[in-house]
Amino acid sequence: MQALKEVGDEAKSHCLRCHAPMTMVNGDFDLQQGVTREGVSCDFCHTVTDVHLDNPEKPYSVDLGLVKRSVLRNAASPKHEVAYSELHAKSEFCGGCHNYVAPSGAMIMSTYQEWLEGPYPAEGAQCQNCHMQLSTGTVVSREVKTSRPEIHLHSLIHDSEQLRSALTVEITRAQQVSRNLEVDVVVTNVGSGHKVPTGMPSREILLKVVVDSGGRSWTNERRYRKVIADARGLPLNLDHEMLLRGTRILSDTRLAPREARTERFSFPMSERRGATVTATVTYVYAPMLLEQRRLNIELDRAEERIF
């Protein structure tokens, strides 16, 4: 909505090609047709025949008609034809939307690229393995087919529990050095096939380390994020600004797949005494909906007592 207010119809093609992908076929950027207003619909995804990652304006080829494609072999339906599609089991299928290149040519969102450059492709682990896990389910309706064990969940699993499975935090050292308490903390991306955080660059991971001792408290922080700048080199903070005016990446401190990063903190403690060290990692995001709403989801916590 903010992008639409700022640049008008230009924003529609940038946003709707992924949020309402039928616009790539029918050009209905004013969302007049019901099929367009369905957004990312079952019908669109299951008519995709190819992905063109080198064409961000039109990344998908579709074959509209009665043939619906999926990873199910030997499936049948009385309502439409069914075809097996190897493409629907590959991360490339997701990459058409989960890389976003701004009008300037800067890759603002790079989730697919992050997966591609990580260790998981060589192991055959696809996006679908985590975001569309296999489960039992009913195919279409009970009259058509009974339950089978290899149905992919279509909720796409972007919930807080999956976030919590991505990172761990561990205090590996807390030692008095001269007049300071030195603390080493290791943050590890243990469960995500892409960088953490991914998607909109305004998302952050906040590592906070707190030392409590003798009624006093000290706090230090690290932030992991991707910083996008405009043509003048000024950092952008709002989602629509990054998508429309982002031209360069100033920095990227996010955690890559399986990366373990050690952070060292120093706190002023002039004498050795009892202390409690607490380290937390929190997912922070403040999307603009009707109004800006800030999300703070604690992902992991570690505590160490020093005597």
Backbone as numpy.savetxt, mean C-alpha at the origin, in Angstrom:
# Nx Ny Nz CAx CAy CAz Cx Cy Cz
-11.89 14.58 -4.92 -12.72 15.77 -4.92 -11.86 17.02 -4.92
-10.79 17.03 -4.13 -9.91 18.19 -4.10 -9.23 18.39 -5.46
-8.83 17.31 -6.10 -8.21 17.41 -7.42 -9.19 17.97 -8.44
-10.45 17.55 -8.34 -11.48 18.03 -9.27 -11.70 19.53 -9.10
-11.71 19.98 -7.85 -11.89 21.41 -7.59 -10.73 22.22 -8.15
-9.53 21.65 -8.11 -8.34 22.40 -8.49 -8.13 22.47 -9.99
-8.30 21.34 -10.69 -7.99 21.34 -12.13 -9.16 20.92 -13.00
-10.33 20.70 -12.40 -11.51 20.39 -13.19 -11.44 19.03 -13.87
-11.89 18.98 -15.12 -12.03 17.71 -15.82 -10.72 16.98 -16.03
-9.60 17.68 -15.99 -8.30 17.02 -16.15 -8.10 15.94 -15.10
-8.63 16.18 -13.91 -8.46 15.21 -12.82 -9.22 13.92 -13.08
-10.31 14.03 -13.83 -11.14 12.85 -14.03 -10.38 11.72 -14.71
-9.62 12.05 -15.75 -8.91 10.98 -16.46 -7.81 10.38 -15.60
-7.18 11.19 -14.75 -6.12 10.67 -13.89 -6.68 9.72 -12.84
-7.80 10.08 -12.25 -8.35 9.31 -11.13 -9.23 8.15 -11.58
-10.10 8.43 -12.56 -11.13 7.44 -12.87 -10.63 6.26 -13.67
-9.48 6.38 -14.33 -9.01 5.23 -15.09 -8.71 4.03 -14.19
-8.50 4.30 -12.87 -8.33 3.19 -11.94 -9.52 3.05 -10.99
-10.11 4.15 -10.55 -11.22 4.06 -9.61 -12.55 3.75 -10.30
-12.64 4.04 -11.59 -13.81 3.66 -12.40 -13.29 3.26 -13.78
-12.64 2.09 -13.86 -11.87 1.76 -15.07 -12.69 1.59 -16.34
-14.01 1.46 -16.24 -14.81 1.39 -17.46 -14.69 2.67 -18.28
-14.24 3.76 -17.66 -14.04 5.00 -18.42 -13.01 4.83 -19.51
-12.07 3.88 -19.36 -11.10 3.62 -20.40 -11.75 3.03 -21.64
-12.96 2.47 -21.47 -13.67 1.84 -22.57 -14.76 2.76 -23.12
-15.55 3.34 -22.21 -16.72 4.11 -22.68 -16.56 5.62 -22.60
-15.45 6.10 -22.04 -15.22 7.54 -21.97 -16.22 8.29 -21.12
-16.91 7.60 -20.23 -17.97 8.21 -19.42 -17.37 8.84 -18.16
-16.61 9.93 -18.34 -15.94 10.56 -17.22 -16.88 11.36 -16.33
-18.12 11.56 -16.78 -19.11 12.23 -15.93 -19.96 11.22 -15.15
-19.62 9.94 -15.27 -20.28 8.86 -14.51 -21.79 8.86 -14.73
-22.19 8.97 -15.97 -23.61 8.96 -16.30 -24.18 7.54 -16.38
-23.34 6.58 -16.72 -23.81 5.22 -16.90 -23.64 4.40 -15.62
-24.60 3.55 -15.36 -24.54 2.73 -14.16 -23.32 1.84 -14.12
-22.92 1.30 -15.25 -21.77 0.40 -15.29 -20.49 1.15 -14.92
-20.44 2.44 -15.21 -19.27 3.24 -14.83 -19.27 3.52 -13.33
-20.44 3.80 -12.81 -20.54 4.15 -11.39 -20.26 2.95 -10.48
-20.22 1.75 -11.05 -19.89 0.58 -10.25 -18.43 0.60 -9.79
-17.61 1.44 -10.41 -16.20 1.54 -10.01 -15.41 0.33 -10.47
-14.59 -0.22 -9.58 -13.80 -1.41 -9.91 -14.74 -2.61 -9.78
-15.35 -2.95 -10.87 -16.42 -3.96 -10.83 -15.90 -5.35 -11.16
-16.71 -6.34 -10.81 -16.39 -7.73 -11.16 -16.26 -7.85 -12.67
-17.19 -7.24 -13.40 -17.24 -7.40 -14.85 -15.98 -6.85 -15.51
-15.53 -5.67 -15.05 -14.34 -5.11 -15.69 -13.13 -6.02 -15.49
-12.84 -6.37 -14.25 -11.64 -7.16 -13.98 -11.65 -8.50 -14.71
-12.82 -9.09 -14.81 -12.90 -10.42 -15.41 -13.08 -10.40 -16.92
-12.98 -9.19 -17.53 -12.92 -9.10 -18.99 -11.55 -8.62 -19.46
-10.63 -8.38 -18.54 -9.28 -7.94 -18.90 -8.54 -9.08 -19.61
-7.90 -8.72 -20.72 -7.15 -9.72 -21.49 -5.64 -9.45 -21.50
-5.26 -8.21 -21.21 -3.83 -7.89 -21.24 -3.58 -6.63 -20.41
-2.33 -6.48 -19.96 -1.92 -5.30 -19.18 -0.75 -4.65 -19.90
-0.81 -3.32 -20.02 0.23 -2.56 -20.71 0.86 -1.60 -19.71
1.89 -2.05 -19.03 2.51 -1.25 -17.98 3.25 -0.05 -18.54
3.52 -0.03 -19.85 4.19 1.10 -20.47 3.20 2.15 -20.98
1.92 1.95 -20.72 0.89 2.88 -21.19 0.00 3.28 -20.01
0.44 4.23 -19.17 -0.34 4.57 -17.98 -1.70 5.18 -18.29
-1.89 5.73 -19.48 -3.19 6.31 -19.83 -4.23 5.23 -20.09
-3.80 4.08 -20.59 -4.73 2.99 -20.87 -4.01 1.66 -20.62
-3.86 1.29 -19.34 -3.03 0.13 -19.01 -3.69 -1.23 -19.27
-5.00 -1.26 -19.57 -5.67 -2.55 -19.72 -6.34 -2.68 -21.07
-6.23 -3.89 -21.63 -7.06 -4.29 -22.76 -8.19 -5.16 -22.23
-9.39 -4.92 -22.73 -10.54 -5.71 -22.28 -11.28 -6.26 -23.49
-11.95 -7.37 -23.29 -12.77 -7.99 -24.32 -14.19 -8.06 -23.77
-14.96 -7.02 -24.06 -16.33 -6.96 -23.53 -17.18 -8.03 -24.21
-17.97 -8.68 -23.42 -18.81 -9.74 -23.96 -19.16 -10.75 -22.89
-19.53 -11.93 -23.32 -20.02 -12.95 -22.39 -18.90 -13.83 -21.84
-17.67 -13.66 -22.30 -16.57 -14.48 -21.78 -15.96 -13.79 -20.57
-15.98 -14.47 -19.42 -15.41 -13.94 -18.19 -14.19 -14.79 -17.82
-13.11 -14.12 -17.49 -11.82 -14.79 -17.29 -11.44 -14.82 -15.82
-10.83 -15.93 -15.39 -10.38 -16.05 -14.01 -9.33 -17.14 -13.92
-8.87 -17.42 -12.70 -7.84 -18.45 -12.48 -8.45 -19.83 -12.27
-9.76 -19.92 -12.31 -10.41 -21.22 -12.14 -10.35 -22.02 -13.43
-9.87 -23.24 -13.32 -9.84 -24.13 -14.47 -11.11 -24.98 -14.50
-11.53 -25.32 -15.67 -12.68 -26.21 -15.86 -13.92 -25.70 -15.13
-14.10 -24.38 -15.12 -15.29 -23.79 -14.50 -16.38 -23.65 -15.55
-17.61 -23.51 -15.08 -18.74 -23.35 -15.99 -19.81 -22.51 -15.31
-20.58 -21.82 -16.13 -21.69 -21.02 -15.62 -22.80 -21.00 -16.65
-24.05 -21.07 -16.21 -25.17 -21.00 -17.16 -25.44 -19.58 -17.63
-24.78 -18.59 -17.04 -25.06 -17.19 -17.36 -24.08 -16.58 -18.35
-22.85 -17.13 -18.41 -21.85 -16.57 -19.31 -20.80 -17.63 -19.61
-19.97 -17.38 -20.60 -18.87 -18.28 -20.90 -17.72 -18.02 -19.92
-16.89 -19.03 -19.70 -15.79 -18.93 -18.75 -14.50 -19.34 -19.43
-13.43 -18.55 -19.18 -12.13 -18.87 -19.74 -11.07 -18.77 -18.66
-10.10 -19.68 -18.73 -8.98 -19.63 -17.79 -8.03 -18.52 -18.20
-7.51 -17.77 -17.22 -6.58 -16.68 -17.50 -5.39 -16.76 -16.55
-4.23 -17.03 -17.09 -3.01 -17.04 -16.28 -2.68 -15.63 -15.78
-3.04 -14.62 -16.57 -2.76 -13.23 -16.21 -3.38 -12.86 -14.87
-4.55 -13.38 -14.57 -5.26 -13.00 -13.34 -4.57 -13.51 -12.07
-3.58 -14.37 -12.23 -2.83 -14.86 -11.07 -1.49 -14.17 -10.93
-1.20 -13.17 -11.77 0.10 -12.51 -11.76 0.01 -11.09 -11.22
1.10 -10.63 -10.65 1.15 -9.28 -10.11 1.02 -8.22 -11.19
1.39 -8.56 -12.42 1.24 -7.61 -13.51 -0.20 -7.13 -13.63
-1.14 -7.99 -13.30 -2.55 -7.62 -13.37 -2.82 -6.43 -12.44
-2.18 -6.42 -11.29 -2.36 -5.33 -10.33 -1.56 -4.08 -10.72
-0.45 -4.31 -11.41 0.47 -3.22 -11.71 -0.11 -2.12 -12.57
-1.13 -2.43 -13.35 -1.73 -1.41 -14.21 -2.27 -0.22 -13.44
-2.71 -0.45 -12.21 -3.22 0.64 -11.39 -2.32 0.96 -10.21
-1.54 0.02 -9.76 -0.77 0.23 -8.53 0.65 0.74 -8.78
0.85 1.32 -9.94 1.91 2.29 -10.21 1.19 3.52 -10.74
1.53 4.69 -10.23 0.91 5.91 -10.75 2.00 6.90 -11.15
1.99 7.25 -12.44 2.95 8.21 -12.97 2.23 9.53 -13.17
2.76 10.59 -12.55 2.15 11.92 -12.63 2.33 12.49 -14.04
1.57 13.54 -14.37 1.74 14.18 -15.69 3.18 14.59 -15.96
3.95 14.86 -14.91 5.35 15.26 -15.07 6.26 14.09 -15.45
5.76 12.86 -15.28 6.58 11.68 -15.51 7.12 11.06 -14.24
6.92 11.71 -13.09 7.40 11.17 -11.82 6.49 10.04 -11.35
7.10 8.95 -10.88 6.30 7.84 -10.36 5.94 8.13 -8.91
4.71 8.58 -8.70 4.27 9.01 -7.37 3.95 7.80 -6.50
3.23 6.85 -7.05 2.94 5.60 -6.35 3.59 4.46 -7.12
4.28 3.57 -6.42 5.11 2.58 -7.10 5.00 1.20 -6.45
3.83 0.83 -5.98 3.67 -0.43 -5.25 4.09 -1.63 -6.08
3.65 -1.67 -7.34 4.03 -2.80 -8.19 5.54 -2.82 -8.43
6.13 -1.66 -8.68 7.57 -1.57 -8.93 8.36 -2.02 -7.71
7.87 -1.67 -6.52 8.53 -2.08 -5.28 8.54 -3.59 -5.14
7.41 -4.21 -5.49 7.34 -5.69 -5.46 8.32 -6.26 -6.48
8.34 -5.67 -7.68 9.16 -6.18 -8.77 10.64 -6.13 -8.42
11.05 -5.12 -7.66 12.46 -4.95 -7.31 12.84 -5.68 -6.03
11.89 -6.31 -5.38 12.15 -7.02 -4.13 12.46 -8.49 -4.35
12.50 -9.29 -3.28 12.88 -10.70 -3.38 11.76 -11.64 -3.79
10.52 -11.17 -3.75 9.39 -12.09 -3.90 9.14 -12.58 -5.33
9.37 -11.79 -6.38 9.15 -12.33 -7.73 9.95 -13.59 -8.01
11.22 -13.61 -7.55 12.06 -14.80 -7.79 11.54 -16.03 -7.07
10.74 -15.79 -6.01 10.18 -16.90 -5.24 8.78 -17.28 -5.72
8.29 -16.57 -6.72 6.96 -16.87 -7.26 5.81 -16.35 -6.42
6.09 -15.45 -5.47 5.04 -14.89 -4.62 4.45 -13.67 -5.30
3.16 -13.73 -5.57 2.47 -12.66 -6.28 1.65 -11.80 -5.31
1.19 -10.66 -5.79 0.32 -9.80 -4.97 -0.89 -10.58 -4.45
-1.43 -11.43 -5.32 -2.64 -12.16 -4.98 -2.44 -13.11 -3.80
-1.20 -13.57 -3.56 -0.96 -14.49 -2.46 -1.31 -13.88 -1.12
-1.10 -12.57 -0.97 -1.41 -11.89 0.29 -2.75 -11.18 0.26
-3.06 -10.55 -0.87 -4.25 -9.69 -0.93 -5.49 -10.41 -1.45
-5.33 -11.61 -1.99 -6.49 -12.41 -2.44 -6.26 -13.86 -2.05
-6.14 -14.09 -0.76 -5.82 -15.42 -0.27 -6.92 -16.42 -0.62
-6.50 -17.68 -0.74 -7.45 -18.74 -1.06 -8.30 -19.10 0.14
-9.55 -19.40 -0.13 -10.48 -19.81 0.92 -11.55 -20.68 0.28
-12.37 -21.30 1.11 -13.53 -22.00 0.59 -14.62 -20.99 0.30
-15.48 -21.29 -0.63 -16.56 -20.36 -0.96 -17.52 -20.96 -1.95
-18.61 -20.26 -2.16 -19.63 -20.70 -3.10 -19.44 -19.96 -4.42
-19.40 -20.69 -5.51 -19.21 -20.09 -6.81 -20.55 -19.59 -7.34
-20.70 -18.30 -7.47 -21.88 -17.63 -8.03 -23.10 -17.84 -7.15
-23.65 -19.02 -7.11 -24.80 -19.31 -6.26 -24.85 -20.82 -6.03
-25.55 -21.23 -5.01 -25.60 -22.66 -4.67 -26.23 -23.48 -5.79
-27.10 -22.86 -6.59 -27.73 -23.59 -7.68 -26.74 -23.89 -8.80
-25.71 -23.06 -8.91 -24.74 -23.23 -9.99 -23.64 -24.21 -9.60
-23.06 -23.98 -8.42 -21.95 -24.81 -8.00 -21.82 -24.76 -6.49
-21.47 -25.86 -5.88 -21.30 -25.88 -4.43 -19.91 -25.38 -4.06
-19.63 -25.38 -2.76 -18.37 -24.84 -2.27 -17.18 -25.59 -2.85
-16.07 -24.84 -3.02 -14.83 -25.44 -3.47 -13.70 -24.73 -2.72
-12.56 -25.39 -2.54 -11.53 -24.87 -1.62 -10.59 -23.83 -2.20
-10.71 -23.49 -3.50 -9.70 -22.62 -4.10 -10.29 -21.30 -4.60
-11.18 -20.70 -3.83 -11.76 -19.42 -4.20 -10.89 -18.30 -3.62
-10.54 -17.34 -4.46 -9.76 -16.19 -3.99 -10.68 -15.19 -3.31
-10.29 -14.78 -2.09 -11.04 -13.74 -1.40 -10.93 -12.44 -2.19
-12.06 -11.73 -2.31 -12.09 -10.50 -3.09 -12.20 -9.25 -2.21
-12.01 -9.40 -0.91 -12.00 -8.23 -0.04 -10.70 -7.45 -0.21
-9.69 -8.08 -0.82 -8.38 -7.50 -1.14 -7.53 -7.19 0.09
-8.04 -7.43 1.27 -7.28 -7.46 2.52 -6.33 -6.27 2.65
-6.90 -5.12 2.99 -6.09 -3.94 3.28 -6.38 -3.46 4.70
-6.64 -4.37 5.61 -7.10 -3.98 6.94 -5.94 -3.76 7.89
-6.27 -3.34 9.12 -5.24 -3.03 10.09 -4.47 -4.28 10.53
-5.11 -5.45 10.50 -4.40 -6.67 10.90 -3.29 -6.99 9.91
-3.54 -6.76 8.63 -2.48 -7.00 7.66 -1.36 -5.98 7.83
-1.71 -4.75 8.16 -0.69 -3.75 8.45 0.20 -4.22 9.61
-0.43 -4.74 10.65 0.34 -5.16 11.83 1.25 -6.34 11.52
0.94 -7.10 10.50 1.78 -8.25 10.15 2.99 -7.84 9.31
3.05 -6.56 8.91 4.10 -6.13 8.01 5.41 -5.82 8.72
5.34 -5.18 9.89 6.55 -4.69 10.56 6.72 -5.29 11.95
7.97 -5.43 12.35 8.28 -5.75 13.75 9.29 -4.72 14.25
9.30 -4.51 15.58 10.27 -3.62 16.19 10.91 -4.34 17.37
12.23 -4.19 17.51 12.97 -4.88 18.57 14.05 -3.95 19.12
14.13 -3.89 20.44 15.21 -3.15 21.10 16.38 -4.11 21.26
17.47 -3.86 20.56 18.59 -4.80 20.58 19.73 -4.35 21.50
19.71 -3.10 21.94 20.78 -2.61 22.81 20.30 -1.38 23.57
20.55 -1.35 24.85 20.30 -0.17 25.69 21.45 -0.10 26.68
22.37 0.84 26.45 23.64 0.83 27.19 24.03 2.24 27.59
24.51 2.36 28.84 25.03 3.64 29.31 26.41 3.88 28.69
26.54 5.00 27.98 27.82 5.38 27.38 28.13 6.80 27.81
29.13 6.92 28.70 29.48 8.22 29.25 28.25 8.81 29.93
27.80 9.97 29.52 26.66 10.63 30.16 25.37 10.46 29.37
25.34 9.45 28.48 24.14 9.21 27.65 23.72 7.74 27.72
22.44 7.51 27.51 21.91 6.16 27.32 21.74 5.96 25.82
22.49 5.01 25.26 22.37 4.70 23.84 21.43 3.52 23.65
20.53 3.66 22.70 19.52 2.64 22.43 19.53 2.30 20.95
19.66 1.02 20.63 19.56 0.55 19.25 18.22 -0.16 19.06
17.51 0.22 18.02 16.21 -0.37 17.71 16.24 -0.87 16.27
15.75 -2.09 16.05 15.70 -2.66 14.70 14.24 -2.74 14.26
13.96 -2.11 13.14 12.64 -2.18 12.52 12.77 -3.03 11.27
11.91 -4.05 11.13 12.05 -5.00 10.03 10.73 -5.14 9.27
10.83 -5.08 7.95 9.68 -5.36 7.09 9.63 -6.87 6.88
8.86 -7.53 7.72 8.83 -9.00 7.71 7.71 -9.58 6.86
6.69 -8.77 6.55 5.51 -9.40 5.96 4.93 -8.70 4.76
5.60 -7.70 4.21 5.05 -6.98 3.08 5.88 -7.21 1.83
5.23 -7.47 0.73 5.93 -7.69 -0.53 6.35 -6.41 -1.22
6.00 -5.26 -0.66 6.39 -3.96 -1.20 6.94 -3.13 -0.05
7.30 -1.90 -0.33 7.81 -1.04 0.73 6.71 -0.70 1.72
7.12 -0.34 2.93 6.18 0.07 3.97 6.57 1.45 4.45
5.62 2.43 4.39 4.29 2.29 3.81 4.35 2.41 2.29
3.31 1.93 1.61 3.24 2.04 0.16 2.01 2.86 -0.20
1.78 3.01 -1.50 0.61 3.78 -1.94 0.87 5.27 -1.87
-0.11 6.02 -1.37 0.00 7.47 -1.31 1.23 7.88 -0.49
2.07 8.77 -1.02 3.28 9.15 -0.28 3.02 9.90 1.02
1.81 10.38 1.23 1.52 11.07 2.50 1.42 10.09 3.67
1.43 8.82 3.40 1.42 7.82 4.47 2.81 7.71 5.09
2.84 7.53 6.39 4.11 7.47 7.11 4.12 6.30 8.09
5.30 5.83 8.39 5.53 4.97 9.55 6.34 5.80 10.56
5.83 5.86 11.78 6.50 6.61 12.83 7.10 5.64 13.84
8.42 5.71 14.00 9.11 4.97 15.06 9.35 5.94 16.21
8.80 5.60 17.36 8.96 6.45 18.55 9.62 5.65 19.66
10.68 6.20 20.23 11.38 5.57 21.34 11.28 6.49 22.54
10.79 5.94 23.66 10.57 6.71 24.89 11.38 6.07 26.02
12.10 6.89 26.76 12.84 6.44 27.95 12.22 7.10 29.17
11.79 6.29 30.12 11.24 6.78 31.39 12.19 6.38 32.51
12.60 7.37 33.31 13.52 7.09 34.40 13.39 8.16 35.47
13.18 7.71 36.72 13.17 8.63 37.85 12.17 9.75 37.72
11.02 9.47 37.15 9.99 10.48 37.00 10.18 11.40 35.81
11.22 11.19 35.05 11.46 11.99 33.84 11.28 11.13 32.60
11.03 11.80 31.47 10.78 11.08 30.22 11.47 11.80 29.07
12.09 10.99 28.16 12.72 11.52 26.95 12.13 10.78 25.75
11.94 11.50 24.64 11.35 10.91 23.44 12.18 11.28 22.21
12.32 10.31 21.30 12.98 10.56 20.03 12.22 9.78 18.95
12.32 10.24 17.71 11.51 9.66 16.65 12.31 9.51 15.36
11.84 8.59 14.50 12.24 8.50 13.10 10.96 8.35 12.28
10.96 8.93 11.10 9.80 8.81 10.21 10.25 8.19 8.89
9.44 7.24 8.41 9.72 6.57 7.15 8.64 6.97 6.15
9.05 7.63 5.07 8.08 8.08 4.08 8.78 8.44 2.78
7.97 8.66 1.77 8.44 9.11 0.46 8.04 10.57 0.31
9.00 11.47 0.09 8.72 12.90 0.02 8.71 13.34 -1.44
7.57 13.89 -1.86 7.36 14.34 -3.23 7.44 15.87 -3.27
8.08 16.41 -4.30 8.20 17.86 -4.43 7.60 18.33 -5.75
7.27 19.63 -5.78 6.76 20.23 -7.02 7.93 20.71 -7.88
7.62 21.44 -8.96 8.65 21.86 -9.90 9.65 22.82 -9.27
9.26 23.50 -8.20 10.17 24.41 -7.51 11.02 23.71 -6.46
10.78 22.42 -6.27 11.52 21.66 -5.27 10.93 21.74 -3.89
9.69 22.26 -3.77 9.03 22.40 -2.48 8.24 21.13 -2.15
8.39 20.57 -0.96 7.66 19.35 -0.59 6.15 19.57 -0.62
5.44 18.54 -1.07 3.99 18.55 -1.12 3.45 17.66 -0.02
2.33 18.05 0.59 1.80 17.33 1.74 0.46 16.67 1.51
-0.35 17.21 0.62 -1.70 16.68 0.39 -1.71 15.73 -0.80
-2.58 14.72 -0.72 -2.63 13.68 -1.74 -2.83 14.26 -3.14
-3.83 15.14 -3.30 -4.13 15.63 -4.64 -3.00 16.49 -5.18
-2.27 17.17 -4.31 -1.13 17.96 -4.76 -0.04 17.05 -5.33
0.23 15.94 -4.65 1.25 15.01 -5.11 0.88 14.41 -6.45
-0.40 14.03 -6.60 -0.84 13.38 -7.83 -0.80 14.33 -9.02
-1.13 15.58 -8.80 -1.23 16.53 -9.90 0.05 17.31 -10.15
0.78 17.66 -9.08 1.90 18.58 -9.24 3.25 17.96 -8.85
3.25 16.70 -8.47 4.52 16.07 -8.11 5.44 15.93 -9.32
6.67 16.36 -9.16 7.62 16.29 -10.28 8.90 15.54 -9.93
9.20 15.40 -8.63 10.43 14.72 -8.26 10.29 14.09 -6.88
11.13 13.11 -6.63 11.18 12.45 -5.33 12.37 13.02 -4.57
12.10 13.74 -3.50 13.17 14.34 -2.71 13.90 13.31 -1.86
13.15 12.38 -1.28 13.75 11.34 -0.45 12.78 10.19 -0.32
13.32 9.02 0.00 12.48 7.83 0.21 13.15 6.99 1.29
12.61 7.06 2.49 13.20 6.34 3.63 12.36 5.13 4.03
11.45 4.72 3.18 10.57 3.59 3.53 11.35 2.28 3.59
10.74 1.29 4.22 11.41 0.00 4.43 11.06 -0.95 3.29
12.08 -1.43 2.60 11.89 -2.34 1.49 11.53 -3.74 1.99
11.01 -4.61 1.12 10.69 -5.97 1.55 11.87 -6.69 2.19
11.64 -7.20 3.40 12.61 -7.94 4.21 13.78 -7.07 4.71
13.69 -5.79 4.56 14.75 -4.93 5.07 14.67 -4.82 6.59
15.81 -4.94 7.24 15.94 -4.71 8.68 16.83 -3.49 8.87
16.28 -2.45 9.48 17.02 -1.21 9.63 17.28 -0.93 11.11
18.54 -0.70 11.44 18.91 -0.39 12.82 19.00 1.12 13.00
18.29 1.62 14.00 18.31 3.04 14.34 18.94 3.20 15.72
19.85 4.16 15.84 20.50 4.42 17.13 20.01 5.76 17.69
19.65 5.73 18.96 19.17 6.92 19.66 20.06 7.16 20.87
20.20 8.43 21.24 20.99 8.80 22.41 20.16 9.71 23.30
20.08 9.33 24.57 19.28 10.10 25.53 20.18 10.59 26.66
20.01 11.84 27.12 20.89 12.41 28.16 20.57 11.85 29.54
21.33 10.86 29.97 21.22 10.31 31.33 22.60 10.33 31.95
22.81 11.26 32.85 24.14 11.50 33.38 24.61 10.43 34.37
23.70 9.62 34.86 24.10 8.57 35.79 23.30 7.31 35.53
23.90 6.18 35.86 23.26 4.89 35.63 22.16 4.68 36.67
20.97 4.46 36.20 19.85 4.21 37.11 18.77 3.43 36.35
17.77 2.97 37.07 16.71 2.20 36.45 15.95 3.00 35.41
15.63 2.35 34.30 14.90 3.03 33.23 14.08 2.00 32.46
13.01 2.48 31.82 12.21 1.66 30.92 12.27 2.28 29.53
12.66 1.47 28.55 12.73 1.93 27.16 11.59 1.27 26.39
10.80 2.09 25.70 9.68 1.58 24.91 9.82 2.06 23.47
9.70 1.14 22.53 9.76 1.48 21.10 8.46 1.04 20.44
7.85 1.93 19.69 6.62 1.59 18.97 6.74 2.03 17.51
6.11 1.27 16.62 5.97 1.69 15.22 4.48 1.86 14.94
4.14 3.00 14.35 2.76 3.38 14.12 2.57 3.81 12.67
1.48 3.35 12.08 1.09 3.78 10.72 0.29 5.06 10.85
0.69 6.09 10.11 0.07 7.41 10.22 -0.39 7.86 8.83
-1.66 8.22 8.72 -2.21 8.68 7.44 -3.38 9.61 7.73
-3.44 10.72 7.01 -4.51 11.69 7.22 -5.18 12.00 5.88
-6.00 11.07 5.37 -6.64 11.31 4.06 -7.72 12.38 4.15
-7.92 13.06 3.04 -8.98 14.05 2.95 -10.22 13.38 2.36
-11.22 13.17 3.21 -12.50 12.64 2.74 -13.45 13.84 2.69
-14.51 13.84 3.47 -15.30 15.06 3.60 -14.54 16.08 4.41
-13.75 15.57 5.32 -12.83 16.39 6.09 -11.61 15.53 6.36
-10.51 16.14 6.77 -9.30 15.36 6.98 -9.43 14.49 8.22
-9.17 13.19 8.07 -9.24 12.24 9.17 -7.87 11.60 9.35
-7.35 11.66 10.54 -6.03 11.13 10.81 -6.11 9.72 11.37
-5.37 8.80 10.74 -5.30 7.42 11.22 -3.97 7.22 11.93
-4.02 6.62 13.10 -2.82 6.24 13.83 -3.02 4.80 14.30
-2.36 3.87 13.64 -2.52 2.45 13.94 -1.20 1.90 14.43
-1.15 1.52 15.72 0.09 0.97 16.26 0.31 -0.42 15.67
1.50 -0.63 15.10 1.80 -1.88 14.43 2.57 -2.85 15.32
3.49 -2.36 16.13 4.25 -3.25 17.01 4.88 -2.41 18.12
5.21 -3.08 19.23 5.78 -2.41 20.39 6.80 -3.31 21.06
7.87 -2.72 21.54 8.89 -3.45 22.30 9.24 -2.65 23.53
9.56 -3.37 24.63 9.87 -2.68 25.88 11.07 -3.36 26.54
11.94 -2.54 27.11 13.14 -3.05 27.77 13.31 -2.32 29.11
13.51 -3.09 30.17 13.74 -2.49 31.49 15.24 -2.58 31.80
15.80 -1.46 32.26 17.24 -1.39 32.56 17.40 -1.08 34.03
18.25 -1.83 34.70 18.49 -1.64 36.13 19.95 -1.36 36.41
